[in-house]
């Protein structure tokens, strides 16, 4: 189930709205709606109710506050932290307010950054005006999540086109003057070539009461004069801006011609909203509902518009700000996929355990002749230990070594020494690669004969005599001899 989003604005005796359907990955326009207040109605609440009856009850609502109720400034503040910006914006606006700050609510939105800090569009609204606006909508059954400026939202939407250079003049990004002209009100927003708002102005003048008679000469002159003043005050460094007319006047060729002639500027066609990077489904005359559509995009799942929101502090929205219903299907699919992955992991583990047990049984069967009928738990470790012990015994018995066995070494020593040589050995140490002898000879010359006899046999090398010394009163010489055993100490046949 998708979430329904409604954005509306009230101008004079008219209320306009756009409704979209949002899911976790899509955003589709359902329709645009208009309704008018009748002569016997005390306020706009019945007209809003009739519009809701046609559009359907929304899950999330966004509304626009009339621009003439708002004071605003473009500020450059020397930091980027959102908390600091919120603390300072109110003080920065204080000198421009015609009423005390404790009677106002402040909102801002970032429009860019430069070397000096963050550029913000800051606005302030009387608390009493915001309270009246919310109470009027509450009478029709609406509690808007966001209360914003429709003209600023439209300007932010057009910022995308400006940033992409899709201004239709073939000369890259340029400044824009956006005019939203509807019943009893005209809003002007000047965008610089980067798409950032540089100035905003609201006039209490617009189309004739019935919305079809166009502009009176007096109102047309007032709008043109205000536009010229705005351009002279803020746009002198820009090339002549593109002119874009939104609101009900967007579908009135005579109004667009009148404004274009007065400013000696060409009126840009709104074009297809797809060219602005927005999803499909919007009507070709979308500029008539341009502010409402731009406000809707504040709830888009991707590439949403950052809307200025007056619902701060004591007016903060406490209703449902997000509907999880659009995610139910995706969540169920994700849970199902996770369950399948868990089952796969369980089955894989069970299979691996079964294969491991079968392998253990096979290993026990193979190892039974060596380990007996009751092998230890760790068969591999037992086999390795037994193999090491057998290798040691085999070497001692004369097999399984690259070199000769100890018995072969003893035989080679006895064969090399003359039978009547006056020498006695008290200790013999033999390993795989060397032999060490401790003994007693009658003289140093005898020790030298032992050394020469071993060398002459060609079965020993690196023969060294150490610690040869005369001990006791017998005149005998104790000595220590070491030698390296060759590849074979077996007798060599002549």
SETOR-802421 format. One record per residue (C-alpha): residue number from 1; residue in three letters; chain; x, y, z. Coordinates in Angstrom, 1 decimal. Example, Ala and Ser with C-alpha at 12.3 -4.5 7.8 and 13.67 -1.06 7.14 Angstrom:
{1; Ala; A; {12.3; -4.5; 7.8}}
{2; Ser; A; {13.7; -1.1; 7.1}}
end
This chain:
{1; Unk; A; {0.0; 0.0; 0.0}}
{2; Unk; A; {1.5; 3.3; -1.1}}
{3; Unk; A; {1.4; 6.6; 0.8}}
{4; Unk; A; {-0.8; 9.5; -0.6}}
{5; Unk; A; {0.8; 13.0; -0.4}}
{6; Unk; A; {-1.2; 16.2; -0.9}}
{7; Unk; A; {0.1; 19.7; -1.3}}
{8; Unk; A; {-2.2; 22.7; -1.4}}
{9; Unk; A; {-2.1; 26.5; -1.6}}
{10; Unk; A; {-4.9; 29.1; -1.1}}
{11; Unk; A; {-4.9; 32.2; -3.1}}
{12; Unk; A; {-7.8; 34.7; -2.8}}
{13; Unk; A; {-11.0; 32.7; -3.1}}
{14; Unk; A; {-9.3; 29.7; -4.7}}
{15; Unk; A; {-7.6; 26.6; -3.4}}
{16; Unk; A; {-5.4; 24.4; -5.6}}
{17; Unk; A; {-3.8; 21.1; -4.8}}
{18; Unk; A; {-1.8; 18.3; -6.3}}
{19; Unk; A; {-1.8; 14.7; -5.1}}
{20; Unk; A; {0.9; 12.1; -5.6}}
{21; Unk; A; {1.4; 8.5; -4.6}}
{22; Unk; A; {4.7; 7.6; -3.0}}
{23; Unk; A; {6.2; 4.2; -2.4}}
{24; Unk; A; {9.7; 3.3; -1.3}}
{25; Unk; A; {11.1; 3.6; -4.9}}
{26; Unk; A; {8.5; 5.6; -6.9}}
{27; Unk; A; {6.6; 8.9; -7.0}}
{28; Unk; A; {3.6; 9.2; -9.2}}
{29; Unk; A; {1.2; 12.1; -9.7}}
{30; Unk; A; {-2.5; 11.1; -9.1}}
{31; Unk; A; {-4.1; 14.4; -10.2}}
{32; Unk; A; {-4.5; 18.1; -9.7}}
{33; Unk; A; {-7.6; 19.8; -8.1}}
{34; Unk; A; {-9.1; 23.2; -7.8}}
{35; Unk; A; {-12.1; 24.6; -5.8}}
{36; Unk; A; {-13.5; 28.0; -5.0}}
{37; Unk; A; {-15.1; 29.6; -2.0}}
{38; Unk; A; {-18.7; 30.5; -2.4}}
{39; Unk; A; {-20.3; 33.8; -1.5}}
{40; Unk; A; {-22.1; 32.4; 1.6}}
{41; Unk; A; {-19.0; 30.8; 3.2}}
{42; Unk; A; {-17.3; 32.5; 6.0}}
{43; Unk; A; {-13.8; 31.2; 5.2}}
{44; Unk; A; {-11.9; 28.8; 3.0}}
{45; Unk; A; {-12.5; 25.7; 5.1}}
{46; Unk; A; {-15.5; 24.4; 3.1}}
{47; Unk; A; {-13.7; 24.9; -0.2}}
{48; Unk; A; {-10.7; 22.8; 1.2}}
{49; Unk; A; {-13.2; 20.2; 2.4}}
{50; Unk; A; {-14.8; 19.9; -1.0}}
{51; Unk; A; {-11.3; 19.6; -2.6}}
{52; Unk; A; {-10.4; 16.8; -0.1}}
{53; Unk; A; {-13.6; 15.0; -1.0}}
{54; Unk; A; {-12.6; 15.0; -4.6}}
{55; Unk; A; {-8.9; 14.2; -4.0}}
{56; Unk; A; {-9.2; 11.8; -1.1}}
{57; Unk; A; {-7.9; 11.9; 2.4}}
{58; Unk; A; {-4.1; 12.1; 2.3}}
{59; Unk; A; {-1.5; 10.4; 4.5}}
{60; Unk; A; {0.7; 13.5; 4.5}}
{61; Unk; A; {-0.3; 17.1; 3.8}}
{62; Unk; A; {1.9; 20.1; 2.9}}
{63; Unk; A; {0.5; 23.6; 2.7}}
{64; Unk; A; {1.7; 27.0; 1.5}}
{65; Unk; A; {1.4; 30.1; 3.7}}
{66; Unk; A; {0.6; 33.3; 1.7}}
{67; Unk; A; {3.8; 35.1; 0.9}}
{68; Unk; A; {2.5; 38.5; 2.0}}
{69; Unk; A; {2.5; 37.3; 5.6}}
{70; Unk; A; {6.2; 36.5; 5.6}}
{71; Unk; A; {9.3; 38.6; 6.0}}
{72; Unk; A; {12.5; 37.1; 4.5}}
{73; Unk; A; {16.1; 37.8; 3.8}}
{74; Unk; A; {19.0; 36.0; 2.0}}
{75; Unk; A; {21.8; 35.7; 4.6}}
{76; Unk; A; {25.4; 34.6; 4.5}}
{77; Unk; A; {26.5; 33.1; 7.8}}
{78; Unk; A; {30.1; 32.2; 8.7}}
{79; Unk; A; {29.5; 28.5; 9.6}}
{80; Unk; A; {27.9; 25.4; 8.2}}
{81; Unk; A; {26.7; 23.5; 11.3}}
{82; Unk; A; {22.8; 23.2; 11.2}}
{83; Unk; A; {22.5; 23.7; 15.0}}
{84; Unk; A; {24.5; 27.0; 14.9}}
{85; Unk; A; {22.6; 28.2; 11.9}}
{86; Unk; A; {19.3; 27.7; 13.7}}
{87; Unk; A; {20.5; 29.6; 16.7}}
{88; Unk; A; {21.7; 32.6; 14.7}}
{89; Unk; A; {19.1; 33.0; 11.9}}
{90; Unk; A; {16.5; 34.5; 14.3}}
{91; Unk; A; {18.9; 37.1; 15.6}}
{92; Unk; A; {20.1; 38.0; 12.1}}
{93; Unk; A; {16.5; 38.7; 11.1}}
{94; Unk; A; {15.6; 40.6; 14.2}}
{95; Unk; A; {16.5; 44.0; 12.9}}
{96; Unk; A; {14.3; 43.5; 9.8}}
{97; Unk; A; {11.1; 42.6; 11.8}}
{98; Unk; A; {8.2; 44.9; 12.3}}
{99; Unk; A; {7.2; 43.0; 15.4}}
{100; Unk; A; {9.0; 41.4; 18.5}}
{101; Unk; A; {10.9; 38.1; 17.9}}
{102; Unk; A; {8.9; 36.3; 20.6}}
{103; Unk; A; {5.8; 36.8; 18.5}}
{104; Unk; A; {7.3; 35.1; 15.5}}
{105; Unk; A; {8.5; 31.7; 14.2}}
{106; Unk; A; {11.6; 31.4; 12.1}}
{107; Unk; A; {12.5; 29.0; 9.3}}
{108; Unk; A; {15.4; 28.8; 6.8}}
{109; Unk; A; {16.7; 26.6; 4.1}}
{110; Unk; A; {20.2; 26.4; 2.7}}
{111; Unk; A; {20.7; 27.8; -0.9}}
{112; Unk; A; {24.4; 27.4; -1.3}}
{113; Unk; A; {27.9; 28.0; 0.1}}
{114; Unk; A; {30.7; 30.4; -0.6}}
{115; Unk; A; {34.0; 31.4; 0.8}}
{116; Unk; A; {32.4; 33.3; 3.6}}
{117; Unk; A; {30.2; 30.5; 4.8}}
{118; Unk; A; {26.6; 29.2; 4.2}}
{119; Unk; A; {24.0; 31.1; 2.2}}
{120; Unk; A; {20.5; 30.6; 3.6}}
{121; Unk; A; {17.1; 31.9; 2.7}}
{122; Unk; A; {15.6; 32.8; 6.0}}
{123; Unk; A; {11.9; 33.7; 6.7}}
{124; Unk; A; {9.9; 34.8; 9.6}}
{125; Unk; A; {6.1; 34.6; 10.2}}
{126; Unk; A; {3.9; 35.8; 13.0}}
{127; Unk; A; {2.8; 33.0; 15.3}}
{128; Unk; A; {-0.7; 34.3; 15.2}}
{129; Unk; A; {-0.8; 34.0; 11.4}}
{130; Unk; A; {0.6; 30.5; 11.5}}
{131; Unk; A; {-1.9; 29.5; 14.2}}
{132; Unk; A; {-4.8; 30.9; 12.1}}
{133; Unk; A; {-3.6; 29.0; 9.1}}
{134; Unk; A; {-3.3; 25.7; 11.0}}
{135; Unk; A; {-6.7; 26.1; 12.6}}
{136; Unk; A; {-8.4; 26.8; 9.2}}
{137; Unk; A; {-6.9; 23.6; 7.8}}
{138; Unk; A; {-7.9; 21.7; 11.0}}
{139; Unk; A; {-11.5; 22.6; 10.4}}
{140; Unk; A; {-11.2; 20.8; 7.0}}
{141; Unk; A; {-9.5; 17.8; 8.7}}
{142; Unk; A; {-5.9; 18.5; 7.7}}
{143; Unk; A; {-2.8; 18.7; 9.9}}
{144; Unk; A; {0.0; 19.6; 7.5}}
{145; Unk; A; {3.4; 18.2; 8.2}}
{146; Unk; A; {5.1; 21.1; 6.4}}
{147; Unk; A; {4.0; 24.8; 6.1}}
{148; Unk; A; {6.2; 26.5; 3.5}}
{149; Unk; A; {6.3; 29.1; 0.8}}
{150; Unk; A; {5.0; 27.8; -2.5}}
{151; Unk; A; {6.9; 30.3; -4.6}}
{152; Unk; A; {10.2; 29.3; -3.0}}
{153; Unk; A; {9.5; 25.6; -3.5}}
{154; Unk; A; {8.8; 26.3; -7.2}}
{155; Unk; A; {12.1; 28.2; -7.4}}
{156; Unk; A; {13.9; 25.2; -5.8}}
{157; Unk; A; {12.4; 23.0; -8.4}}
{158; Unk; A; {13.7; 25.2; -11.2}}
{159; Unk; A; {17.1; 25.2; -9.6}}
{160; Unk; A; {17.6; 21.7; -10.9}}
{161; Unk; A; {17.0; 22.9; -14.5}}
{162; Unk; A; {19.4; 25.9; -13.9}}
{163; Unk; A; {22.1; 23.6; -12.5}}
{164; Unk; A; {21.8; 21.3; -15.4}}
{165; Unk; A; {21.9; 24.2; -17.9}}
{166; Unk; A; {18.6; 23.2; -19.4}}
{167; Unk; A; {17.2; 26.7; -19.7}}
{168; Unk; A; {16.3; 26.3; -23.3}}
{169; Unk; A; {18.3; 29.3; -24.6}}
{170; Unk; A; {21.3; 27.2; -25.7}}
{171; Unk; A; {23.7; 29.5; -23.7}}
{172; Unk; A; {24.1; 27.5; -20.5}}
{173; Unk; A; {22.8; 28.5; -17.1}}
{174; Unk; A; {21.3; 32.0; -16.7}}
{175; Unk; A; {19.3; 33.9; -14.2}}
{176; Unk; A; {15.5; 33.4; -13.9}}
{177; Unk; A; {12.7; 35.6; -12.8}}
{178; Unk; A; {9.8; 33.4; -11.7}}
{179; Unk; A; {6.4; 35.0; -11.4}}
{180; Unk; A; {3.6; 33.1; -9.8}}
{181; Unk; A; {0.4; 35.0; -10.7}}
{182; Unk; A; {-2.9; 33.9; -9.2}}
{183; Unk; A; {-6.1; 35.4; -7.8}}
{184; Unk; A; {-5.3; 38.5; -5.6}}
{185; Unk; A; {-1.5; 37.7; -5.3}}
{186; Unk; A; {1.7; 37.8; -7.4}}
{187; Unk; A; {5.0; 36.3; -6.1}}
{188; Unk; A; {8.3; 37.2; -7.7}}
{189; Unk; A; {11.5; 35.1; -7.1}}
{190; Unk; A; {14.8; 36.0; -8.7}}
{191; Unk; A; {17.2; 33.1; -9.2}}
{192; Unk; A; {20.8; 33.6; -10.0}}
{193; Unk; A; {22.6; 31.5; -12.7}}
{194; Unk; A; {23.3; 28.8; -10.0}}
{195; Unk; A; {19.6; 28.5; -9.2}}
{196; Unk; A; {19.9; 30.1; -5.8}}
{197; Unk; A; {17.2; 32.6; -4.8}}
{198; Unk; A; {18.5; 36.1; -4.6}}
{199; Unk; A; {15.3; 38.0; -4.0}}
{200; Unk; A; {11.6; 37.3; -3.3}}
{201; Unk; A; {8.7; 39.7; -3.3}}
{202; Unk; A; {4.9; 39.2; -2.9}}
{203; Unk; A; {2.3; 41.7; -4.2}}
{204; Unk; A; {-1.3; 41.9; -3.0}}
{205; Unk; A; {-2.5; 42.0; -6.6}}
{206; Unk; A; {-3.2; 39.4; -9.2}}
{207; Unk; A; {-5.8; 38.2; -11.7}}
{208; Unk; A; {-9.4; 39.4; -11.8}}
{209; Unk; A; {-11.8; 37.8; -9.3}}
{210; Unk; A; {-13.2; 35.3; -11.8}}
{211; Unk; A; {-9.7; 34.2; -12.8}}
{212; Unk; A; {-10.4; 34.4; -16.5}}
{213; Unk; A; {-10.3; 38.1; -17.3}}
{214; Unk; A; {-6.5; 38.5; -17.1}}
{215; Unk; A; {-4.8; 41.5; -15.6}}
{216; Unk; A; {-6.2; 44.9; -15.3}}
{217; Unk; A; {-4.0; 47.7; -16.6}}
{218; Unk; A; {-3.3; 48.9; -13.1}}
{219; Unk; A; {-2.3; 45.4; -11.8}}
{220; Unk; A; {-0.2; 44.7; -14.9}}
{221; Unk; A; {1.7; 48.0; -14.4}}
{222; Unk; A; {2.2; 47.2; -10.7}}
{223; Unk; A; {3.7; 43.8; -11.5}}
{224; Unk; A; {6.0; 45.1; -14.2}}
{225; Unk; A; {7.2; 47.9; -12.0}}
{226; Unk; A; {7.9; 45.5; -9.1}}
{227; Unk; A; {9.8; 43.2; -11.5}}
{228; Unk; A; {11.9; 46.0; -12.8}}
{229; Unk; A; {12.8; 47.2; -9.3}}
{230; Unk; A; {13.8; 43.6; -8.3}}
{231; Unk; A; {16.0; 43.3; -11.3}}
{232; Unk; A; {17.6; 46.7; -10.7}}
{233; Unk; A; {18.2; 46.0; -7.0}}
{234; Unk; A; {19.5; 42.4; -7.3}}
{235; Unk; A; {20.2; 41.4; -10.9}}
{236; Unk; A; {22.5; 44.0; -12.3}}
{237; Unk; A; {25.4; 41.6; -12.5}}
{238; Unk; A; {23.4; 39.0; -14.4}}
{239; Unk; A; {22.5; 38.7; -18.1}}
{240; Unk; A; {18.9; 39.5; -18.8}}
{241; Unk; A; {17.0; 36.7; -17.0}}
{242; Unk; A; {14.7; 34.2; -18.5}}
{243; Unk; A; {11.1; 35.0; -17.5}}
{244; Unk; A; {8.9; 32.1; -16.3}}
{245; Unk; A; {5.2; 32.6; -15.4}}
{246; Unk; A; {3.5; 30.1; -13.1}}
{247; Unk; A; {0.1; 29.8; -11.4}}
{248; Unk; A; {-3.2; 30.2; -13.3}}
{249; Unk; A; {-1.6; 33.0; -15.4}}
{250; Unk; A; {0.6; 30.3; -17.0}}
{251; Unk; A; {-2.3; 29.2; -19.2}}
{252; Unk; A; {-3.3; 32.7; -20.2}}
{253; Unk; A; {-1.3; 33.8; -23.4}}
{254; Unk; A; {-2.6; 37.4; -23.2}}
{255; Unk; A; {-1.1; 37.8; -19.6}}
{256; Unk; A; {2.2; 36.3; -20.6}}
{257; Unk; A; {2.4; 38.6; -23.6}}
{258; Unk; A; {1.5; 41.7; -21.5}}
{259; Unk; A; {4.3; 40.9; -18.9}}
{260; Unk; A; {6.8; 40.1; -21.6}}
{261; Unk; A; {6.1; 43.3; -23.5}}
{262; Unk; A; {6.3; 45.3; -20.3}}
{263; Unk; A; {9.8; 43.9; -19.4}}
{264; Unk; A; {11.0; 43.5; -22.9}}
{265; Unk; A; {11.9; 39.8; -22.1}}
{266; Unk; A; {11.0; 36.5; -23.5}}
{267; Unk; A; {8.7; 34.2; -21.5}}
{268; Unk; A; {10.1; 30.8; -21.1}}
{269; Unk; A; {7.9; 27.8; -21.6}}
{270; Unk; A; {7.8; 25.5; -18.6}}
{271; Unk; A; {8.4; 22.4; -20.8}}
{272; Unk; A; {8.1; 18.9; -19.6}}
{273; Unk; A; {8.9; 18.3; -16.0}}
{274; Unk; A; {10.9; 15.2; -17.0}}
{275; Unk; A; {13.6; 17.6; -18.3}}
{276; Unk; A; {14.1; 18.9; -14.8}}
{277; Unk; A; {15.0; 15.4; -13.5}}
{278; Unk; A; {11.5; 14.7; -12.1}}
{279; Unk; A; {9.6; 11.5; -12.5}}
{280; Unk; A; {7.0; 11.0; -15.2}}
{281; Unk; A; {3.3; 11.5; -14.9}}
{282; Unk; A; {2.9; 15.3; -14.6}}
{283; Unk; A; {0.7; 17.3; -16.9}}
{284; Unk; A; {1.9; 19.5; -19.7}}
{285; Unk; A; {0.4; 22.6; -18.1}}
{286; Unk; A; {2.1; 21.7; -14.8}}
{287; Unk; A; {3.1; 25.4; -14.2}}
{288; Unk; A; {-0.6; 26.2; -13.3}}
{289; Unk; A; {0.0; 23.9; -10.3}}
{290; Unk; A; {3.7; 24.5; -10.2}}
{291; Unk; A; {4.0; 25.5; -6.5}}
{292; Unk; A; {1.9; 22.5; -5.4}}
{293; Unk; A; {3.8; 20.1; -7.5}}
{294; Unk; A; {7.1; 21.5; -6.2}}
{295; Unk; A; {5.9; 21.1; -2.6}}
{296; Unk; A; {4.9; 17.5; -3.3}}
{297; Unk; A; {8.5; 16.8; -4.3}}
{298; Unk; A; {9.5; 17.6; -0.7}}
{299; Unk; A; {8.3; 14.0; 0.0}}
{300; Unk; A; {9.8; 12.3; -3.1}}
{301; Unk; A; {11.8; 9.1; -2.2}}
{302; Unk; A; {14.8; 10.3; -4.2}}
{303; Unk; A; {16.0; 13.8; -5.2}}
{304; Unk; A; {13.6; 15.4; -2.8}}
{305; Unk; A; {13.3; 19.2; -2.5}}
{306; Unk; A; {14.5; 20.7; 0.8}}
{307; Unk; A; {11.4; 22.8; 1.8}}
{308; Unk; A; {11.5; 25.7; 4.2}}
{309; Unk; A; {9.2; 24.7; 7.1}}
{310; Unk; A; {7.5; 27.0; 9.6}}
{311; Unk; A; {6.4; 24.1; 11.8}}
{312; Unk; A; {9.1; 24.6; 14.4}}
{313; Unk; A; {9.3; 24.5; 18.2}}
{314; Unk; A; {5.8; 25.0; 19.7}}
{315; Unk; A; {4.2; 24.4; 16.2}}
{316; Unk; A; {6.3; 21.3; 15.5}}
{317; Unk; A; {4.4; 18.5; 13.7}}
{318; Unk; A; {3.5; 15.6; 16.0}}
{319; Unk; A; {1.4; 13.5; 13.6}}
{320; Unk; A; {2.4; 10.7; 11.3}}
{321; Unk; A; {5.5; 11.9; 9.4}}
{322; Unk; A; {6.1; 8.7; 7.7}}
{323; Unk; A; {3.8; 5.8; 6.7}}
{324; Unk; A; {5.5; 2.5; 6.8}}
{325; Unk; A; {2.8; 0.9; 4.7}}
{326; Unk; A; {4.6; 1.4; 1.4}}
{327; Unk; A; {7.5; -0.6; 2.8}}
{328; Unk; A; {5.3; -3.6; 4.0}}
{329; Unk; A; {5.6; -5.5; 0.7}}
{330; Unk; A; {9.4; -4.9; 0.5}}
{331; Unk; A; {9.8; -5.8; 4.1}}
{332; Unk; A; {7.9; -9.1; 3.6}}
{333; Unk; A; {10.1; -9.9; 0.6}}
{334; Unk; A; {13.2; -9.1; 2.6}}
{335; Unk; A; {12.1; -11.3; 5.5}}
{336; Unk; A; {11.2; -14.1; 3.1}}
{337; Unk; A; {14.7; -13.8; 1.4}}
{338; Unk; A; {16.4; -13.8; 4.8}}
{339; Unk; A; {14.4; -16.9; 5.8}}
{340; Unk; A; {15.5; -18.7; 2.6}}
{341; Unk; A; {19.1; -17.8; 3.3}}
{342; Unk; A; {18.9; -19.1; 6.9}}
{343; Unk; A; {17.3; -22.4; 5.6}}
{344; Unk; A; {20.1; -22.7; 3.0}}
{345; Unk; A; {22.7; -22.2; 5.7}}
{346; Unk; A; {21.1; -24.7; 8.0}}
{347; Unk; A; {20.8; -27.4; 5.3}}
{348; Unk; A; {24.4; -26.8; 4.2}}
{349; Unk; A; {25.6; -27.1; 7.8}}
{350; Unk; A; {23.6; -30.3; 8.3}}
{351; Unk; A; {25.0; -31.8; 5.1}}
{352; Unk; A; {28.6; -30.8; 6.1}}
{353; Unk; A; {28.1; -32.5; 9.5}}
{354; Unk; A; {26.8; -35.7; 7.9}}
{355; Unk; A; {29.8; -35.8; 5.5}}
{356; Unk; A; {32.2; -35.1; 8.4}}
{357; Unk; A; {30.8; -38.0; 10.4}}
{358; Unk; A; {31.0; -40.3; 7.5}}
{359; Unk; A; {34.6; -39.3; 7.0}}
{360; Unk; A; {35.3; -39.9; 10.7}}
{361; Unk; A; {33.9; -43.4; 10.4}}
{362; Unk; A; {35.9; -44.2; 7.3}}
{363; Unk; A; {39.1; -42.9; 9.0}}
{364; Unk; A; {38.4; -45.0; 12.1}}
{365; Unk; A; {38.0; -48.1; 9.9}}
{366; Unk; A; {41.2; -47.5; 8.1}}
{367; Unk; A; {43.1; -46.7; 11.3}}
{368; Unk; A; {41.8; -49.7; 13.2}}
{369; Unk; A; {44.8; -52.0; 12.4}}
{370; Unk; A; {47.1; -49.4; 13.8}}
{371; Unk; A; {45.1; -48.0; 16.7}}
{372; Unk; A; {42.9; -50.9; 17.7}}
{373; Unk; A; {39.2; -51.4; 18.0}}
{374; Unk; A; {38.9; -48.4; 20.3}}
{375; Unk; A; {40.8; -45.5; 18.7}}
{376; Unk; A; {41.1; -42.1; 20.4}}
{377; Unk; A; {38.8; -39.2; 19.6}}
{378; Unk; A; {41.5; -37.4; 17.5}}
{379; Unk; A; {42.5; -40.1; 15.1}}
{380; Unk; A; {44.7; -37.8; 13.0}}
{381; Unk; A; {46.8; -36.7; 16.0}}
{382; Unk; A; {47.2; -40.3; 17.2}}
{383; Unk; A; {48.4; -41.4; 13.8}}
{384; Unk; A; {50.9; -38.5; 13.6}}
{385; Unk; A; {52.2; -39.3; 17.0}}
{386; Unk; A; {52.5; -43.0; 16.2}}
{387; Unk; A; {54.2; -42.3; 12.9}}
{388; Unk; A; {56.8; -40.1; 14.7}}
{389; Unk; A; {57.6; -42.7; 17.3}}
{390; Unk; A; {58.0; -45.4; 14.6}}
{391; Unk; A; {60.3; -43.2; 12.5}}
{392; Unk; A; {62.5; -42.6; 15.6}}
{393; Unk; A; {62.7; -46.4; 16.3}}
{394; Unk; A; {63.4; -47.1; 12.6}}
{395; Unk; A; {66.3; -44.6; 12.5}}
{396; Unk; A; {67.8; -46.2; 15.6}}
{397; Unk; A; {67.6; -49.6; 14.0}}
{398; Unk; A; {69.3; -48.4; 10.8}}
{399; Unk; A; {66.5; -47.6; 8.3}}
{400; Unk; A; {64.5; -44.7; 7.0}}
{401; Unk; A; {67.3; -42.1; 7.1}}
{402; Unk; A; {69.3; -40.4; 4.4}}
{403; Unk; A; {72.4; -41.0; 6.6}}
{404; Unk; A; {73.5; -44.3; 8.2}}
{405; Unk; A; {72.3; -45.9; 11.4}}
{406; Unk; A; {74.2; -45.6; 14.7}}
{407; Unk; A; {75.4; -49.2; 14.4}}
{408; Unk; A; {76.9; -48.5; 11.0}}
{409; Unk; A; {78.7; -45.5; 12.4}}
{410; Unk; A; {80.2; -47.6; 15.2}}
{411; Unk; A; {81.3; -50.2; 12.7}}
{412; Unk; A; {83.0; -47.5; 10.6}}
{413; Unk; A; {84.9; -46.2; 13.6}}
{414; Unk; A; {86.1; -49.6; 14.8}}
{415; Unk; A; {87.2; -50.4; 11.2}}
{416; Unk; A; {89.2; -47.2; 10.8}}
{417; Unk; A; {91.2; -47.5; 14.1}}
{418; Unk; A; {94.3; -49.8; 14.2}}
{419; Unk; A; {93.7; -52.8; 16.6}}
{420; Unk; A; {96.7; -52.1; 19.0}}
{421; Unk; A; {96.2; -48.3; 19.2}}
{422; Unk; A; {96.7; -47.3; 22.9}}
{423; Unk; A; {93.4; -45.4; 23.3}}
{424; Unk; A; {90.2; -46.0; 25.3}}
{425; Unk; A; {86.8; -44.4; 24.6}}
{426; Unk; A; {84.7; -43.5; 27.7}}
{427; Unk; A; {81.7; -42.0; 25.9}}
{428; Unk; A; {80.3; -42.1; 22.3}}
{429; Unk; A; {77.4; -39.9; 21.1}}
{430; Unk; A; {76.0; -40.5; 17.6}}
{431; Unk; A; {73.2; -38.8; 15.8}}
{432; Unk; A; {72.1; -38.6; 12.1}}
{433; Unk; A; {74.8; -36.2; 11.0}}
{434; Unk; A; {77.7; -36.3; 13.5}}
{435; Unk; A; {79.7; -38.4; 16.1}}
{436; Unk; A; {81.2; -37.2; 19.3}}
{437; Unk; A; {83.9; -39.2; 21.2}}
{438; Unk; A; {85.4; -38.7; 24.7}}
{439; Unk; A; {88.4; -40.8; 25.5}}
{440; Unk; A; {91.9; -41.3; 27.0}}
{441; Unk; A; {95.2; -41.8; 25.1}}
{442; Unk; A; {98.7; -42.4; 26.2}}
{443; Unk; A; {100.0; -39.4; 24.4}}
{444; Unk; A; {99.1; -36.5; 22.2}}
{445; Unk; A; {100.7; -38.4; 19.3}}
{446; Unk; A; {98.1; -41.2; 19.8}}
{447; Unk; A; {95.3; -38.7; 19.5}}
{448; Unk; A; {96.8; -37.5; 16.3}}
{449; Unk; A; {96.9; -41.1; 15.0}}
{450; Unk; A; {93.1; -41.5; 15.8}}
{451; Unk; A; {92.3; -38.3; 13.9}}
{452; Unk; A; {94.4; -39.4; 10.9}}
{453; Unk; A; {92.8; -42.9; 10.9}}
{454; Unk; A; {89.3; -41.5; 10.9}}
{455; Unk; A; {90.2; -39.0; 8.1}}
{456; Unk; A; {91.8; -41.8; 6.0}}
{457; Unk; A; {88.6; -43.9; 6.1}}
{458; Unk; A; {86.9; -41.2; 3.9}}
{459; Unk; A; {83.7; -41.8; 6.0}}
{460; Unk; A; {84.1; -38.9; 8.3}}
{461; Unk; A; {84.9; -35.2; 7.7}}
{462; Unk; A; {85.4; -32.0; 9.7}}
{463; Unk; A; {87.3; -33.9; 12.4}}
{464; Unk; A; {88.1; -31.7; 15.3}}
{465; Unk; A; {90.0; -32.4; 18.6}}
{466; Unk; A; {89.1; -30.3; 21.6}}
{467; Unk; A; {90.1; -30.1; 25.2}}
{468; Unk; A; {93.1; -32.4; 24.9}}
{469; Unk; A; {95.0; -32.3; 28.2}}
{470; Unk; A; {97.1; -34.3; 30.5}}
{471; Unk; A; {95.3; -35.3; 33.8}}
{472; Unk; A; {96.3; -37.0; 37.0}}
{473; Unk; A; {99.8; -38.6; 37.7}}
{474; Unk; A; {99.5; -41.3; 35.1}}
{475; Unk; A; {100.5; -39.0; 32.2}}
{476; Unk; A; {97.4; -40.0; 30.2}}
{477; Unk; A; {95.8; -37.4; 27.9}}
{478; Unk; A; {92.0; -36.9; 28.0}}
{479; Unk; A; {90.4; -35.6; 24.8}}
{480; Unk; A; {87.1; -34.8; 23.1}}
{481; Unk; A; {86.7; -35.5; 19.3}}
{482; Unk; A; {83.9; -34.6; 17.0}}
{483; Unk; A; {83.3; -35.5; 13.3}}
{484; Unk; A; {80.7; -35.2; 10.6}}
{485; Unk; A; {79.2; -38.5; 9.2}}
{486; Unk; A; {79.3; -38.8; 5.4}}
{487; Unk; A; {76.3; -40.0; 3.2}}
{488; Unk; A; {77.3; -43.6; 3.9}}
{489; Unk; A; {79.5; -45.1; 6.6}}
{490; Unk; A; {79.2; -48.6; 5.2}}
{491; Unk; A; {82.5; -50.2; 4.2}}
{492; Unk; A; {83.6; -49.4; 0.7}}
{493; Unk; A; {84.6; -52.5; -1.4}}
{494; Unk; A; {88.0; -52.2; -3.1}}
end
